[in-house]
Amino acid sequence: MSQTAPAPDPKRSAPYERETSIPGGYRSAVVTAITVVLGFSLLFVRSWAFELPGEWTVASVAAALLLLSAVVLELVALWRSLQLKDDQVGEYERTLRWFVASLIVLLVSLVLAAISYAHNV
């Protein structure tokens, strides 16, 4: 009596399929998106923190710290996106999570900056 190998379970092979390479063009698109947002963030830091008249308040300092945190997160996301291992789907998804986290922190800092500026005027 010969034994045949059991058929592969599609649920068990799913993690291996996720480690395939991402399609061409995805990395360049995310690098472009990150650099555009990073450029905006750096220009906003320069104009808001250094050129805008007015007194520093607790809200404006908090907004500046959040903005600097967003820039650091964007730089980490850019560094991750330029790594060779970012061609793997799992690494690419982690990089996108870093980028989304930086966008959330950036938006919170922009709202806080707008509120602090509105109270200063």
C-alpha positions as CSV (number, residue, x, y, z in Angstrom):
1,M,0.0,0.0,0.0
2,S,1.6,3.3,-1.0
3,Q,1.0,6.5,0.9
4,T,0.4,9.8,-0.9
5,A,1.5,13.1,0.6
6,P,-1.4,15.2,1.9
7,A,-2.4,18.1,-0.2
8,P,-0.9,21.4,1.0
9,D,-3.2,23.5,3.2
10,P,-3.7,26.9,1.5
11,K,-4.0,28.5,5.0
12,R,-0.6,27.3,6.0
13,S,1.1,28.5,2.8
14,A,-0.3,32.0,3.1
15,P,2.6,33.5,5.2
16,Y,5.1,32.3,2.6
17,E,3.2,33.9,-0.2
18,R,3.3,37.2,1.6
19,E,7.0,37.3,1.5
20,T,7.1,37.7,-2.3
21,S,8.4,40.8,-3.9
22,I,6.2,43.8,-4.4
23,P,5.3,44.9,-7.9
24,G,7.6,47.2,-9.8
25,G,7.0,50.9,-9.2
26,Y,5.7,50.6,-5.6
27,R,9.0,51.4,-4.0
28,S,9.6,54.5,-6.1
29,A,6.0,55.7,-5.5
30,V,6.4,55.4,-1.7
31,V,9.8,57.1,-1.8
32,T,8.3,60.0,-3.8
33,A,5.4,60.3,-1.4
34,I,7.6,60.3,1.7
35,T,10.0,62.9,0.2
36,V,7.1,65.2,-0.8
37,V,5.7,65.1,2.7
38,L,9.1,65.4,4.2
39,G,9.8,68.5,2.1
40,F,6.5,70.0,3.2
41,S,7.2,69.3,6.8
42,L,10.7,70.9,6.7
43,L,9.4,74.0,4.9
44,F,6.6,74.3,7.5
45,V,9.0,74.0,10.3
46,R,11.1,76.7,8.8
47,S,8.2,79.1,8.1
48,W,6.2,78.4,11.2
49,A,8.8,78.0,13.9
50,F,11.4,80.5,12.7
51,E,9.6,83.2,10.6
52,L,6.2,83.6,12.1
53,P,5.9,86.5,14.6
54,G,4.5,86.0,18.0
55,E,5.2,84.5,21.4
56,W,5.8,80.8,22.1
57,T,3.0,79.2,24.1
58,V,2.7,75.8,25.6
59,A,0.5,74.8,22.6
60,S,3.0,76.1,20.1
61,V,5.9,74.3,21.8
62,A,3.9,71.1,21.8
63,A,3.1,71.5,18.1
64,A,6.7,72.1,17.3
65,L,7.8,69.0,19.2
66,L,5.1,66.9,17.5
67,L,6.2,68.4,14.1
68,L,9.8,67.4,14.8
69,S,8.6,64.0,15.8
70,A,6.8,63.7,12.5
71,V,10.0,64.7,10.6
72,V,11.9,62.0,12.5
73,L,9.2,59.4,11.7
74,E,9.3,60.5,8.0
75,L,13.1,60.1,7.9
76,V,12.8,56.6,9.4
77,A,10.2,55.7,6.8
78,L,12.4,57.1,4.0
79,W,15.4,55.1,5.4
80,R,13.3,51.9,5.5
81,S,12.0,52.5,2.0
82,L,15.5,52.7,0.6
83,Q,16.6,49.4,2.1
84,L,16.9,46.4,-0.3
85,K,14.8,44.2,2.0
86,D,11.9,46.6,1.5
87,D,11.1,44.7,-1.7
88,Q,9.5,42.0,0.5
89,V,5.8,42.5,1.1
90,G,6.1,42.3,4.9
91,E,8.9,44.9,5.1
92,Y,7.1,47.2,2.7
93,E,3.9,47.0,4.8
94,R,5.9,47.9,7.9
95,T,7.4,50.9,6.1
96,L,3.9,52.0,5.1
97,R,2.9,51.8,8.7
98,W,5.8,54.1,9.7
99,F,4.8,56.5,7.0
100,V,1.1,56.5,8.0
101,A,2.2,57.1,11.7
102,S,4.3,60.0,10.6
103,L,1.3,61.4,8.6
104,I,-1.0,61.1,11.7
105,V,1.6,62.9,13.9
106,L,2.0,65.6,11.2
107,L,-1.7,66.2,11.0
108,V,-2.0,66.4,14.8
109,S,0.9,68.9,14.9
110,L,-0.6,71.0,12.1
111,V,-4.0,71.2,13.9
112,L,-2.3,72.1,17.2
113,A,-0.1,74.7,15.3
114,A,-3.2,76.3,13.8
115,I,-5.0,76.4,17.1
116,S,-2.0,78.0,18.9
117,Y,-1.6,80.5,16.1
118,A,-5.4,81.4,16.2
119,H,-5.1,82.1,19.9
120,N,-1.9,84.2,19.4
121,V,-3.5,86.5,16.8
